[in-house]
Amino acid sequence: MEIRIPLIGESVFEALVAKWHKSEGSFVQKDELICEIETDKIALDLYAEAAGCLTITVLAETTLPVGSVIGRITEGMIAVSVQETATTITSTAAIGLKDAPTSPVVRQVLREQGLEAEQVVGSGPGGRILKNDLCGVVVPDSVVSELVVTSESVLVKSEESPVYQAPQVAAFQRTVDGEKRIKISSLRKGEAERLLLANQQTAVLTTFNEVDLGALQALRDNYKQTGDPIGLLPFFVRAVVEAVDAYPAVNARIDGDDIVYHHSKHLGIAISSENGLMVPVLRDAEQLRLRDIDKAVAGFVEKISTNQLTIADQEGGTFNISNGGTYGSMLSTPLIIPPQIGVLGMHAIMDRPVAWNGQVVIRPMMYLALSYDHHLVDGREAVGFLKLIKEQLENTAWLAGLN
């Protein structure tokens, strides 16, 4: 069975083989993680579609077109019972040669698998043990004992030979004059190119406001005390949905000489990861309840952490939300990601002295930032949009009416 770079999306034509999680010649189970690939938009894990012996035909840090073969799984392994496995081991040990000729590589694999030469039937001249003979090799006695306890099946060697054997390599890096250089990932490179393009093609302005989150924090404390906690982001999503209804240009885009107004609110949620920034999309956010939003965002985080986020998860956004406050940012000017023309920046909640009902008091305050493309949105609309979000989040009655 061939392992190919899958068709990831209409706009993706190549991918980087970022990392092999299994080594050349190792045995893999069906649905076991074997490889990680990267495009300029996502990182994706590939899993074995069948059980068998892995042959790696493309080294890590290689970029290839979509559809290219990067490895193979030699099938033909059959599941057998523990009793049959023990019989296989016994018969193999009787047939194998104790002093069978081996190469240094084969001897290393034998040591790693806890095997002796007599437990393996060599297919080379004079009974020489080849590396291919170790694919799905018979199981040592210690493993058989474990199988008796767990009653799990094991797999027996296929007779098909790998076509090509490539060594396992780490991510490309080199040290010159005391500096370590590591090749930039496809994902981060693509992100940088998109942000640079946005900066060159949009007339970006940013307007700021601050919001008193005392009422919202009190409501969240009530949820927490009842054993049903909820995150901060869902409330901002609901506030953005209502602000978009009042200022639809913020949720629009420019297409040639046309302005396209979106009826639905597909809100991109910027989430940072080790591989770079991901922006999965909450589709039809106007139809989602607070719990739906909270669950969806948690699902995105899980997908990103396990490299399961797809390009489809990131397509079709009409407006973005970025929460730099998660990392302690007090103020920033978020960048627009085309074709969106607006992005809301959330920041850290800080206890600050403010004038409140004629007195100076300490309140939980957050700075808000709205970056927008002046090609389509005027300053009056941008200020009004941000001001409405502030008013909603400070309105106890509006907050209490959310579900």
The 8 nearest C-alpha neighbors of each residue, nearest first, counted from 0:
[[1, 72, 71, 73, 2, 74, 49, 48],
 [2, 0, 71, 70, 3, 72, 68, 69],
 [1, 3, 70, 71, 68, 69, 0, 4],
 [4, 2, 68, 67, 66, 69, 5, 1],
 [3, 5, 66, 65, 67, 68, 6, 2],
 [6, 4, 66, 7, 3, 65, 67, 2],
 [5, 7, 8, 65, 66, 4, 11, 9],
 [8, 6, 5, 11, 310, 9, 309, 65],
 [9, 7, 11, 10, 6, 310, 311, 12],
 [8, 10, 11, 7, 12, 6, 310, 311],
 [9, 11, 8, 12, 7, 310, 13, 40],
 [12, 10, 8, 9, 13, 7, 38, 65],
 [11, 13, 65, 64, 10, 14, 9, 8],
 [14, 12, 64, 65, 63, 11, 62, 38],
 [15, 13, 38, 62, 37, 63, 64, 36],
 [14, 16, 62, 37, 36, 17, 61, 60],
 [17, 15, 36, 59, 61, 60, 18, 62],
 [18, 16, 36, 60, 59, 15, 35, 37],
 [19, 17, 35, 59, 34, 16, 20, 36],
 [18, 20, 34, 21, 33, 35, 59, 22],
 [19, 21, 33, 34, 18, 32, 22, 35],
 [22, 20, 33, 19, 25, 23, 34, 27],
 [21, 23, 25, 167, 24, 20, 19, 53],
 [22, 24, 54, 25, 55, 53, 166, 167],
 [23, 25, 53, 134, 54, 52, 22, 26],
 [26, 24, 53, 23, 22, 52, 134, 27],
 [25, 27, 52, 135, 51, 134, 53, 24],
 [28, 26, 50, 51, 52, 31, 25, 29],
 [27, 29, 50, 31, 30, 51, 49, 47],
 [28, 30, 49, 50, 47, 48, 31, 27],
 [31, 29, 47, 46, 48, 28, 32, 49],
 [32, 30, 46, 47, 28, 29, 33, 27],
 [33, 31, 46, 45, 34, 47, 30, 20],
 [34, 32, 20, 21, 46, 45, 19, 31],
 [33, 35, 19, 45, 20, 18, 44, 32],
 [36, 34, 44, 18, 17, 43, 45, 19],
 [35, 37, 16, 17, 43, 15, 42, 44],
 [38, 36, 42, 15, 14, 41, 185, 17],
 [39, 37, 14, 40, 185, 41, 186, 15],
 [38, 40, 186, 189, 185, 41, 188, 37],
 [41, 39, 38, 186, 189, 310, 190, 42],
 [42, 40, 38, 37, 186, 39, 43, 310],
 [41, 43, 37, 306, 36, 38, 44, 186],
 [42, 44, 306, 36, 35, 307, 37, 41],
 [43, 45, 35, 306, 34, 36, 46, 307],
 [46, 44, 34, 35, 33, 32, 43, 47],
 [47, 45, 32, 30, 31, 33, 48, 44],
 [46, 48, 30, 29, 31, 49, 33, 32],
 [47, 49, 29, 30, 46, 50, 31, 0],
 [50, 48, 29, 47, 51, 28, 74, 30],
 [51, 49, 28, 29, 27, 74, 76, 47],
 [50, 52, 74, 73, 72, 27, 26, 76],
 [51, 53, 26, 73, 134, 72, 25, 24],
 [54, 52, 72, 24, 25, 71, 23, 26],
 [53, 55, 71, 70, 23, 24, 161, 72],
 [56, 54, 70, 165, 23, 57, 164, 53],
 [55, 57, 70, 69, 165, 163, 54, 164],
 [58, 56, 69, 55, 59, 70, 165, 61],
 [57, 59, 61, 60, 165, 56, 168, 167],
 [58, 60, 16, 18, 17, 61, 168, 19],
 [61, 59, 17, 16, 15, 170, 58, 62],
 [62, 60, 16, 59, 15, 58, 63, 57],
 [63, 61, 15, 14, 16, 60, 13, 64],
 [62, 64, 13, 14, 67, 15, 61, 65],
 [65, 63, 13, 12, 67, 66, 14, 62],
 [64, 66, 13, 4, 12, 67, 6, 5],
 [65, 67, 4, 3, 5, 64, 68, 6],
 [68, 66, 3, 4, 65, 64, 69, 63],
 [67, 69, 3, 2, 70, 1, 66, 4],
 [70, 68, 57, 56, 3, 2, 67, 55],
 [71, 69, 55, 56, 2, 54, 68, 1],
 [72, 70, 1, 54, 2, 0, 53, 73],
 [71, 73, 53, 0, 52, 51, 74, 54],
 [74, 72, 52, 51, 0, 71, 159, 53],
 [73, 75, 51, 76, 72, 50, 157, 0],
 [74, 76, 157, 77, 73, 51, 158, 156],
 [77, 75, 155, 157, 74, 154, 156, 51],
 [78, 76, 154, 155, 75, 79, 153, 156],
 [77, 79, 154, 153, 152, 76, 80, 155],
 [80, 78, 152, 83, 153, 77, 84, 154],
 [79, 81, 83, 82, 152, 84, 78, 153],
 [80, 82, 84, 83, 85, 146, 147, 152],
 [83, 81, 85, 84, 80, 86, 79, 147],
 [84, 82, 86, 80, 81, 85, 79, 87],
 [83, 85, 81, 87, 86, 82, 80, 88],
 [84, 86, 88, 82, 87, 83, 89, 81],
 [85, 87, 83, 89, 84, 88, 90, 82],
 [88, 86, 84, 90, 85, 89, 91, 83],
 [89, 87, 91, 85, 86, 90, 137, 92],
 [90, 88, 86, 92, 91, 87, 85, 93],
 [89, 91, 93, 87, 92, 88, 86, 94],
 [92, 90, 94, 88, 93, 89, 118, 95],
 [91, 93, 118, 117, 89, 95, 90, 94],
 [92, 94, 90, 91, 95, 89, 117, 118],
 [93, 95, 91, 92, 90, 96, 120, 117],
 [96, 94, 117, 120, 92, 119, 118, 93],
 [95, 97, 117, 99, 98, 94, 116, 126],
 [98, 96, 117, 116, 99, 95, 115, 118],
 [97, 99, 96, 100, 116, 117, 101, 95],
 [98, 100, 96, 127, 97, 126, 101, 116],
 [99, 101, 127, 98, 128, 126, 102, 125],
 [102, 100, 128, 127, 105, 99, 106, 103],
 [101, 103, 105, 104, 106, 100, 129, 128],
 [104, 102, 106, 105, 107, 101, 108, 109],
 [105, 103, 107, 102, 106, 108, 130, 101],
 [106, 104, 108, 102, 107, 103, 130, 101],
 [105, 107, 109, 103, 108, 104, 110, 102],
 [106, 108, 110, 104, 105, 109, 103, 111],
 [109, 107, 111, 105, 110, 106, 112, 104],
 [108, 110, 106, 114, 112, 107, 111, 113],
 [109, 111, 113, 107, 108, 112, 114, 106],
 [110, 112, 108, 109, 113, 107, 114, 106],
 [111, 113, 109, 110, 114, 108, 139, 138],
 [114, 112, 110, 111, 109, 139, 115, 108],
 [115, 113, 109, 112, 139, 110, 116, 118],
 [114, 116, 117, 118, 109, 113, 119, 97],
 [115, 117, 118, 97, 119, 99, 96, 114],
 [118, 116, 95, 97, 96, 92, 119, 115],
 [119, 117, 92, 116, 115, 91, 95, 114],
 [120, 118, 95, 117, 116, 121, 91, 92],
 [119, 121, 95, 122, 91, 94, 118, 128],
 [122, 120, 128, 126, 127, 123, 119, 132],
 [121, 123, 126, 128, 127, 120, 129, 124],
 [124, 122, 127, 126, 121, 128, 125, 129],
 [125, 123, 126, 127, 122, 121, 128, 100],
 [124, 126, 127, 123, 99, 100, 121, 122],
 [125, 127, 121, 123, 124, 122, 99, 128],
 [128, 126, 123, 100, 121, 125, 99, 124],
 [129, 127, 121, 101, 123, 122, 126, 132],
 [128, 130, 131, 132, 127, 123, 121, 122],
 [131, 129, 132, 133, 105, 128, 24, 134],
 [130, 132, 129, 133, 134, 160, 161, 24],
 [133, 131, 129, 130, 134, 128, 121, 136],
 [134, 132, 136, 131, 130, 135, 129, 24],
 [135, 133, 136, 52, 131, 24, 132, 26],
 [136, 134, 156, 26, 155, 133, 52, 154],
 [135, 137, 133, 134, 156, 138, 155, 132],
 [138, 136, 88, 155, 135, 139, 119, 156],
 [137, 139, 142, 136, 143, 140, 88, 84],
 [140, 138, 142, 141, 114, 143, 137, 113],
 [141, 139, 143, 142, 144, 138, 85, 88],
 [142, 140, 144, 143, 139, 145, 138, 113],
 [141, 143, 145, 144, 140, 139, 138, 146],
 [142, 144, 146, 140, 145, 141, 147, 139],
 [145, 143, 147, 141, 142, 146, 140, 148],
 [146, 144, 142, 148, 143, 147, 149, 141],
 [145, 147, 143, 149, 148, 150, 144, 151],
 [146, 148, 144, 150, 145, 149, 143, 81],
 [147, 149, 145, 146, 150, 144, 151, 143],
 [148, 150, 146, 151, 147, 145, 144, 152],
 [151, 149, 147, 146, 148, 152, 81, 80],
 [150, 152, 149, 146, 153, 81, 80, 147],
 [153, 151, 80, 79, 78, 81, 150, 154],
 [154, 152, 78, 79, 151, 155, 80, 84],
 [153, 155, 78, 77, 76, 135, 79, 156],
 [154, 156, 76, 135, 77, 137, 136, 157],
 [157, 155, 135, 136, 76, 134, 158, 154],
 [156, 158, 75, 76, 159, 74, 155, 73],
 [157, 159, 160, 156, 75, 132, 73, 131],
 [160, 158, 157, 73, 161, 74, 75, 131],
 [159, 161, 131, 162, 158, 73, 157, 132],
 [162, 160, 163, 54, 159, 131, 164, 73],
 [163, 161, 160, 164, 54, 56, 71, 159],
 [164, 162, 161, 56, 165, 54, 55, 70],
 [163, 165, 55, 54, 56, 23, 166, 162],
 [166, 164, 55, 56, 163, 23, 58, 167],
 [167, 165, 168, 23, 164, 58, 55, 22],
 [166, 168, 22, 23, 165, 58, 169, 19],
 [169, 167, 59, 166, 170, 58, 171, 19],
 [168, 170, 171, 167, 59, 18, 172, 60],
 [171, 169, 172, 60, 168, 59, 18, 17],
 [172, 170, 181, 169, 182, 60, 173, 168],
 [171, 173, 181, 180, 170, 182, 179, 174],
 [174, 172, 180, 179, 175, 181, 171, 178],
 [173, 175, 179, 178, 180, 177, 176, 172],
 [174, 176, 178, 177, 173, 179, 180, 172],
 [177, 175, 178, 174, 179, 173, 180, 172],
 [176, 178, 175, 174, 179, 180, 173, 172],
 [179, 177, 175, 174, 176, 180, 173, 181],
 [178, 180, 174, 173, 175, 181, 177, 172],
 [179, 181, 173, 172, 174, 178, 182, 175],
 [182, 180, 172, 171, 183, 179, 173, 170],
 [181, 183, 171, 184, 172, 180, 170, 60],
 [182, 184, 181, 188, 185, 187, 186, 180],
 [183, 185, 186, 187, 188, 182, 274, 37],
 [186, 184, 39, 188, 38, 187, 189, 37],
 [185, 187, 39, 189, 184, 40, 188, 38],
 [188, 186, 190, 184, 189, 275, 185, 191],
 [189, 187, 185, 191, 190, 186, 184, 192],
 [190, 188, 39, 192, 186, 187, 191, 185],
 [189, 191, 187, 193, 188, 192, 186, 194],
 [192, 190, 188, 194, 189, 193, 195, 187],
 [191, 193, 189, 195, 190, 194, 196, 188],
 [194, 192, 196, 190, 195, 191, 197, 189],
 [193, 195, 197, 191, 196, 192, 198, 190],
 [194, 196, 198, 192, 197, 193, 191, 199],
 [195, 197, 193, 199, 194, 198, 192, 200],
 [198, 196, 194, 200, 195, 199, 201, 193],
 [197, 199, 195, 196, 200, 201, 194, 203],
 [198, 200, 196, 197, 201, 195, 202, 194],
 [201, 199, 197, 198, 196, 202, 195, 203],
 [202, 200, 203, 372, 197, 198, 199, 374],
 [203, 201, 372, 373, 374, 204, 200, 198],
 [204, 202, 372, 371, 201, 373, 370, 205],
 [203, 205, 370, 371, 372, 202, 373, 206],
 [206, 204, 370, 369, 332, 371, 368, 207],
 [205, 207, 369, 368, 370, 382, 204, 208],
 [208, 206, 368, 367, 369, 205, 209, 366],
 [207, 209, 367, 366, 368, 210, 385, 206],
 [210, 208, 366, 365, 367, 364, 211, 207],
 [209, 211, 389, 365, 364, 212, 366, 208],
 [210, 212, 364, 213, 363, 393, 365, 362],
 [213, 211, 215, 214, 363, 216, 364, 210],
 [212, 214, 216, 215, 211, 363, 217, 362],
 [215, 213, 217, 216, 212, 395, 393, 218],
 [216, 214, 218, 212, 217, 213, 219, 392],
 [215, 217, 219, 213, 218, 214, 212, 220],
 [218, 216, 220, 214, 215, 219, 213, 221],
 [217, 219, 215, 221, 220, 216, 214, 222],
 [218, 220, 222, 216, 221, 217, 223, 215],
 [221, 219, 223, 217, 218, 222, 216, 224],
 [222, 220, 218, 224, 219, 223, 225, 217],
 [223, 221, 228, 219, 227, 225, 220, 224],
 [222, 224, 228, 220, 226, 221, 227, 225],
 [225, 223, 221, 226, 222, 220, 227, 228],
 [224, 226, 222, 223, 227, 221, 228, 220],
 [227, 225, 223, 224, 228, 222, 221, 229],
 [226, 228, 222, 223, 225, 229, 224, 221],
 [229, 227, 223, 222, 226, 219, 230, 225],
 [228, 230, 219, 227, 222, 231, 293, 223],
 [231, 229, 232, 293, 233, 228, 219, 234],
 [230, 232, 233, 234, 229, 235, 219, 215],
 [231, 233, 235, 234, 230, 236, 293, 292],
 [234, 232, 236, 289, 235, 292, 231, 293],
 [235, 233, 237, 236, 232, 231, 238, 289],
 [234, 236, 238, 232, 237, 233, 239, 231],
 [237, 235, 233, 239, 234, 238, 240, 232],
 [236, 238, 240, 234, 235, 239, 233, 241],
 [237, 239, 235, 241, 388, 236, 240, 242],
 [240, 238, 242, 236, 237, 241, 243, 235],
 [241, 239, 237, 243, 238, 242, 285, 236],
 [242, 240, 244, 238, 243, 239, 237, 245],
 [241, 243, 239, 245, 244, 240, 384, 246],
 [244, 242, 246, 247, 240, 245, 241, 239],
 [243, 245, 241, 242, 247, 246, 240, 239],
 [244, 246, 242, 243, 247, 241, 384, 387],
 [247, 245, 243, 248, 244, 249, 242, 384],
 [248, 246, 243, 249, 250, 244, 245, 251],
 [249, 247, 251, 250, 246, 376, 260, 375],
 [248, 250, 247, 251, 341, 246, 243, 376],
 [251, 249, 248, 247, 317, 318, 243, 261],
 [252, 250, 260, 248, 259, 249, 261, 247],
 [253, 251, 259, 339, 258, 338, 340, 254],
 [252, 254, 258, 257, 259, 255, 251, 256],
 [255, 253, 257, 256, 258, 252, 259, 338],
 [256, 254, 257, 253, 258, 252, 259, 338],
 [255, 257, 254, 258, 253, 259, 252, 375],
 [258, 256, 254, 255, 253, 259, 252, 260],
 [257, 259, 253, 252, 254, 260, 251, 256],
 [260, 258, 252, 251, 253, 257, 261, 254],
 [261, 259, 251, 258, 262, 250, 252, 248],
 [262, 260, 263, 251, 250, 259, 264, 317],
 [261, 263, 260, 264, 250, 247, 251, 244],
 [264, 262, 261, 283, 265, 285, 284, 282],
 [263, 265, 283, 284, 266, 285, 317, 240],
 [266, 264, 282, 316, 317, 283, 281, 284],
 [265, 267, 318, 281, 319, 280, 316, 264],
 [268, 266, 280, 319, 316, 278, 279, 318],
 [267, 269, 320, 278, 279, 319, 280, 321],
 [270, 268, 278, 321, 277, 320, 267, 271],
 [271, 269, 277, 276, 278, 268, 272, 300],
 [270, 272, 276, 275, 277, 269, 273, 274],
 [273, 271, 275, 274, 276, 270, 303, 277],
 [272, 274, 275, 271, 276, 304, 303, 187],
 [273, 275, 272, 186, 187, 276, 42, 184],
 [276, 274, 272, 187, 273, 271, 186, 277],
 [275, 277, 271, 270, 272, 278, 269, 274],
 [278, 276, 270, 269, 271, 279, 275, 272],
 [277, 279, 269, 268, 267, 313, 270, 280],
 [280, 278, 313, 312, 267, 268, 277, 299],
 [279, 281, 267, 313, 266, 316, 282, 312],
 [282, 280, 266, 265, 284, 267, 283, 279],
 [281, 283, 265, 284, 280, 266, 264, 316],
 [284, 282, 264, 265, 285, 263, 286, 281],
 [283, 285, 287, 286, 282, 264, 281, 265],
 [284, 286, 283, 287, 240, 264, 237, 263],
 [287, 285, 284, 283, 288, 282, 264, 263],
 [288, 286, 284, 291, 285, 292, 289, 283],
 [287, 289, 291, 290, 402, 292, 286, 401],
 [288, 290, 292, 233, 291, 402, 293, 287],
 [291, 289, 293, 292, 288, 294, 229, 233],
 [290, 292, 288, 294, 289, 293, 287, 295],
 [291, 293, 295, 289, 290, 294, 233, 296],
 [292, 294, 290, 296, 291, 295, 233, 289],
 [295, 293, 297, 291, 292, 296, 290, 298],
 [294, 296, 298, 292, 297, 293, 291, 299],
 [295, 297, 299, 298, 293, 294, 292, 300],
 [298, 296, 300, 294, 299, 295, 293, 301],
 [297, 299, 295, 301, 296, 300, 294, 302],
 [300, 298, 296, 302, 301, 297, 303, 295],
 [299, 301, 297, 303, 298, 302, 304, 296],
 [302, 300, 298, 304, 299, 303, 297, 305],
 [303, 301, 307, 308, 299, 305, 300, 304],
 [302, 304, 306, 300, 305, 308, 301, 307],
 [303, 305, 301, 302, 306, 300, 272, 307],
 [304, 306, 302, 303, 307, 301, 44, 308],
 [307, 305, 43, 303, 42, 44, 304, 308],
 [306, 308, 302, 305, 43, 303, 309, 44],
 [309, 307, 302, 303, 306, 312, 310, 41],
 [310, 308, 312, 311, 307, 41, 313, 7],
 [309, 311, 313, 312, 8, 314, 41, 7],
 [310, 312, 314, 309, 313, 8, 308, 315],
 [311, 313, 279, 309, 310, 314, 280, 308],
 [314, 312, 279, 310, 311, 280, 278, 315],
 [315, 313, 311, 316, 312, 310, 280, 279],
 [314, 316, 317, 265, 313, 280, 282, 311],
 [315, 317, 265, 267, 266, 280, 314, 318],
 [316, 318, 265, 339, 250, 266, 264, 315],
 [319, 317, 266, 339, 250, 341, 316, 342],
 [318, 320, 267, 342, 266, 268, 343, 321],
 [321, 319, 343, 268, 342, 344, 267, 269],
 [320, 322, 344, 269, 345, 343, 323, 268],
 [323, 321, 345, 324, 344, 346, 325, 320],
 [322, 324, 346, 328, 325, 326, 345, 321],
 [346, 347, 323, 325, 327, 328, 326, 322],
 [326, 324, 323, 327, 322, 347, 346, 328],
 [327, 325, 324, 323, 328, 347, 322, 346],
 [326, 328, 324, 347, 325, 329, 323, 346],
 [329, 327, 324, 323, 346, 347, 330, 326],
 [328, 330, 347, 346, 327, 324, 366, 331],
 [331, 329, 328, 346, 366, 332, 368, 367],
 [332, 330, 333, 329, 368, 328, 344, 323],
 [331, 333, 205, 368, 334, 370, 330, 344],
 [334, 332, 344, 331, 370, 335, 342, 321],
 [335, 333, 336, 332, 370, 194, 342, 197],
 [334, 336, 342, 341, 337, 340, 197, 339],
 [335, 337, 339, 197, 338, 334, 194, 193],
 [338, 336, 339, 197, 335, 340, 193, 252],
 [337, 339, 252, 336, 340, 253, 317, 316],
 [340, 338, 337, 317, 318, 341, 336, 252],
 [339, 341, 372, 371, 252, 335, 338, 337],
 [340, 342, 371, 370, 339, 318, 335, 249],
 [343, 341, 319, 370, 320, 369, 335, 318],
 [344, 342, 369, 320, 368, 321, 319, 345],
 [343, 345, 368, 321, 367, 322, 333, 320],
 [346, 344, 322, 367, 323, 324, 321, 343],
 [324, 347, 345, 323, 329, 328, 366, 322],
 [324, 346, 348, 329, 327, 328, 365, 349],
 [347, 349, 365, 364, 363, 346, 350, 324],
 [348, 350, 364, 363, 351, 347, 365, 362],
 [349, 351, 363, 362, 361, 364, 348, 352],
 [350, 352, 361, 362, 349, 353, 364, 363],
 [353, 351, 361, 360, 359, 362, 354, 350],
 [354, 352, 359, 360, 355, 361, 351, 362],
 [353, 355, 359, 358, 357, 360, 356, 352],
 [354, 356, 358, 357, 359, 353, 360, 362],
 [357, 355, 358, 354, 359, 360, 353, 362],
 [356, 358, 355, 354, 359, 360, 353, 352],
 [359, 357, 355, 354, 356, 360, 353, 352],
 [358, 360, 354, 353, 355, 352, 357, 361],
 [359, 361, 352, 353, 358, 362, 355, 354],
 [360, 362, 352, 351, 350, 353, 363, 359],
 [361, 363, 350, 351, 364, 360, 352, 213],
 [364, 362, 350, 349, 212, 213, 348, 211],
 [365, 363, 211, 349, 348, 210, 362, 212],
 [366, 364, 348, 210, 209, 346, 347, 367],
 [365, 367, 209, 208, 346, 210, 330, 368],
 [366, 368, 208, 345, 209, 207, 344, 365],
 [369, 367, 207, 344, 206, 343, 370, 205],
 [368, 370, 343, 206, 205, 342, 344, 371],
 [371, 369, 205, 342, 204, 341, 333, 203],
 [372, 370, 341, 340, 203, 204, 373, 369],
 [371, 373, 203, 340, 202, 374, 201, 375],
 [372, 374, 376, 375, 202, 377, 203, 371],
 [375, 373, 372, 376, 202, 201, 377, 253],
 [374, 376, 373, 372, 377, 248, 253, 340],
 [375, 377, 373, 372, 374, 248, 380, 249],
 [378, 376, 380, 379, 373, 381, 375, 374],
 [377, 379, 381, 380, 382, 376, 373, 206],
 [380, 378, 382, 377, 381, 383, 376, 384],
 [379, 381, 383, 377, 378, 382, 384, 376],
 [382, 380, 378, 384, 383, 379, 385, 377],
 [381, 383, 385, 379, 384, 380, 386, 378],
 [382, 384, 386, 380, 381, 385, 379, 387],
 [385, 383, 381, 387, 382, 386, 242, 380],
 [386, 384, 388, 382, 387, 383, 381, 389],
 [385, 387, 383, 389, 388, 384, 382, 390],
 [388, 386, 390, 389, 384, 385, 383, 242],
 [389, 387, 385, 391, 238, 386, 390, 392],
 [390, 388, 386, 210, 387, 392, 391, 393],
 [391, 389, 387, 393, 388, 392, 394, 386],
 [390, 392, 394, 388, 393, 389, 387, 397],
 [391, 393, 389, 394, 390, 388, 215, 398],
 [394, 392, 390, 391, 211, 214, 395, 389],
 [393, 395, 391, 397, 396, 392, 390, 398],
 [396, 394, 398, 397, 214, 399, 393, 215],
 [395, 397, 399, 398, 394, 400, 391, 393],
 [398, 396, 400, 394, 399, 395, 391, 401],
 [399, 397, 395, 400, 396, 401, 394, 392],
 [398, 400, 396, 397, 401, 395, 218, 402],
 [401, 399, 397, 398, 396, 402, 395, 394],
 [402, 400, 398, 399, 397, 289, 288, 237],
 [401, 288, 289, 400, 290, 399, 398, 287]]
